[in-house]
Amino acid sequence: MSQYITDIVDQLVKQYKTRDPFELTEALNIFVGYRPFNSLKGFYCVMNRERHIILNDNLSEQEQRLVIAHELGHDRLHQTFAKVSPMKDFQLYDMTSKPEYQANYFAAELLIDDNDVINLAEEGMDYNNIAQLLEVPNDLLSFKLHSLNQKGYKFNIPKNISSRFLGK
């Protein structure tokens, strides 16, 4: 499944020449709306054959970017589920739910370019510095390192990926 997700992201990036999730939702005709939720970060649903991503309007720009990339993963991978019931995300990095894990993997593949990670690692940057320089949460970088290890690299991946990182 990991390679399948990587292939989907590579195809999207190649076709639309962007990794920006906001530009991709526009290119894919997915409606993006904002609502004042308490703890809900966002959700993805299909209503009347129209695809919607609704974001919590209290999120920072960086969090919105991450959540929309995650919800875009649900669009590409779980559209059939979303036709039955909205896919609500109260937290990201849920390692126990297969759809949530896959959406996180999709977000990491979309938001983080392989070459950026490889180049920074070759310059001697550690895990925390790479995440900081790429402006992504450490937990999202862990998903990317897993992907790169699948491609033959040997990155050390921290074992404690927090499922509550954005819930703080």
C-alpha positions as CSV (number, residue, x, y, z in Angstrom):
1,M,0.0,0.0,0.0
2,S,2.9,2.4,0.7
3,Q,4.2,2.3,-2.8
4,Y,0.6,2.7,-4.1
5,I,0.3,5.9,-2.1
6,T,3.7,7.2,-3.2
7,D,2.7,6.5,-6.8
8,I,-0.6,8.5,-6.4
9,V,1.3,11.4,-4.9
10,D,4.0,11.3,-7.6
11,Q,1.4,11.3,-10.3
12,L,-0.5,14.3,-8.7
13,V,2.7,16.3,-8.3
14,K,3.8,15.5,-11.9
15,Q,0.4,16.3,-13.4
16,Y,-0.3,19.6,-11.5
17,K,3.4,20.6,-10.9
18,T,2.8,21.5,-7.3
19,R,3.0,20.0,-3.8
20,D,0.8,22.7,-2.4
21,P,-2.4,21.0,-1.0
22,F,-4.5,24.2,-1.5
23,E,-3.5,24.4,-5.2
24,L,-4.2,20.7,-5.6
25,T,-7.7,20.9,-4.1
26,E,-8.5,23.8,-6.4
27,A,-7.2,21.9,-9.4
28,L,-9.2,18.8,-8.4
29,N,-12.4,20.8,-7.9
30,I,-12.6,20.0,-4.2
31,F,-14.5,22.6,-2.2
32,V,-12.6,23.9,0.9
33,G,-14.6,25.6,3.6
34,Y,-13.9,26.8,7.1
35,R,-15.9,26.4,10.3
36,P,-15.3,27.3,14.0
37,F,-14.9,23.8,15.5
38,N,-13.7,23.2,19.1
39,S,-11.5,20.1,18.8
40,L,-12.3,18.9,15.3
41,K,-9.4,19.7,13.0
42,G,-11.3,19.1,9.8
43,F,-13.2,16.6,7.8
44,Y,-13.7,15.2,4.3
45,C,-17.0,14.2,2.8
46,V,-18.8,13.7,-0.4
47,M,-22.3,15.2,-0.7
48,N,-24.4,15.2,-3.9
49,R,-21.3,14.0,-5.8
50,E,-19.3,17.1,-4.7
51,R,-16.2,16.6,-2.6
52,H,-15.7,18.9,0.4
53,I,-12.9,19.5,2.9
54,I,-13.9,21.5,5.9
55,L,-11.2,22.9,8.1
56,N,-11.2,24.3,11.6
57,D,-10.8,28.1,11.1
58,N,-8.8,28.3,14.4
59,L,-5.8,26.4,13.0
60,S,-2.6,28.1,12.1
61,E,-1.6,28.3,8.4
62,Q,0.9,25.4,8.9
63,E,-1.8,23.3,10.6
64,Q,-4.3,24.0,7.8
65,R,-1.7,23.0,5.2
66,L,-1.1,19.7,7.1
67,V,-4.8,18.9,7.7
68,I,-5.8,19.7,4.1
69,A,-3.0,17.4,2.8
70,H,-4.3,14.7,5.1
71,E,-7.9,15.2,3.9
72,L,-6.7,15.2,0.3
73,G,-5.3,11.8,1.2
74,H,-8.8,10.7,2.2
75,D,-10.1,12.1,-1.1
76,R,-7.6,10.1,-3.2
77,L,-7.7,6.9,-1.1
78,H,-11.1,6.7,0.8
79,Q,-13.6,8.5,-1.3
80,T,-16.0,5.5,-1.1
81,F,-16.0,5.6,2.7
82,A,-16.7,9.4,2.6
83,K,-19.8,8.9,0.5
84,V,-21.4,7.0,3.5
85,S,-20.2,9.1,6.3
86,P,-17.8,12.2,6.7
87,M,-14.3,11.3,7.7
88,K,-13.7,13.4,10.8
89,D,-10.2,14.1,12.1
90,F,-9.9,15.2,15.7
91,Q,-6.3,14.3,15.7
92,L,-3.7,13.4,13.2
93,Y,-1.0,10.7,13.3
94,D,-3.5,8.1,14.5
95,M,-1.4,4.9,14.2
96,T,-4.2,2.5,15.0
97,S,-6.6,3.4,12.2
98,K,-5.6,2.1,8.7
99,P,-7.4,5.0,6.8
100,E,-5.8,7.6,9.1
101,Y,-2.4,6.0,8.8
102,Q,-2.7,6.0,5.0
103,A,-3.9,9.7,5.0
104,N,-0.9,10.6,7.1
105,Y,1.4,8.7,4.8
106,F,-0.1,10.6,1.9
107,A,0.3,13.9,3.6
108,A,4.0,13.2,4.3
109,E,4.6,12.2,0.7
110,L,2.9,15.3,-0.6
111,L,4.3,17.9,1.7
112,I,7.9,16.6,1.9
113,D,10.1,16.1,-1.2
114,D,12.5,13.2,-1.1
115,N,15.5,15.2,-2.2
116,D,15.0,17.9,0.4
117,V,15.3,15.3,3.2
118,I,18.2,13.4,1.6
119,N,20.1,16.7,0.9
120,L,19.6,17.9,4.5
121,A,20.6,14.5,5.9
122,E,23.8,14.5,3.8
123,E,24.6,18.0,5.2
124,G,24.6,16.4,8.6
125,M,21.2,17.7,9.8
126,D,19.5,15.6,12.5
127,Y,15.9,14.6,12.6
128,N,14.7,17.6,14.6
129,N,16.7,20.1,12.4
130,I,15.4,18.6,9.2
131,A,11.8,18.9,10.4
132,Q,12.4,22.5,11.5
133,L,14.0,23.5,8.2
134,L,11.3,21.9,6.2
135,E,8.6,23.5,8.4
136,V,6.9,20.2,9.1
137,P,6.0,18.5,12.4
138,N,8.5,15.8,13.5
139,D,5.8,13.2,13.4
140,L,5.1,13.9,9.7
141,L,8.8,13.6,9.0
142,S,8.7,10.1,10.5
143,F,6.2,9.0,7.9
144,K,8.5,10.4,5.2
145,L,11.6,8.6,6.6
146,H,9.6,5.4,6.6
147,S,8.9,6.0,2.9
148,L,12.5,6.7,2.1
149,N,13.5,3.5,4.0
150,Q,11.1,1.6,1.8
151,K,13.2,3.0,-1.1
152,G,16.4,1.6,0.3
153,Y,17.6,4.4,2.5
154,K,18.5,3.7,6.2
155,F,17.2,6.6,8.2
156,N,16.7,6.1,12.0
157,I,13.0,6.6,12.8
158,P,12.0,7.6,16.3
159,K,9.8,5.0,17.8
160,N,7.4,7.3,19.7
161,I,5.4,9.0,17.0
162,S,2.9,11.1,19.0
163,S,-0.8,10.6,18.0
164,R,-1.6,13.8,19.9
165,F,0.9,16.1,18.4
166,L,-1.6,18.6,17.0
167,G,-4.0,18.1,19.9
168,K,-1.8,20.1,22.3
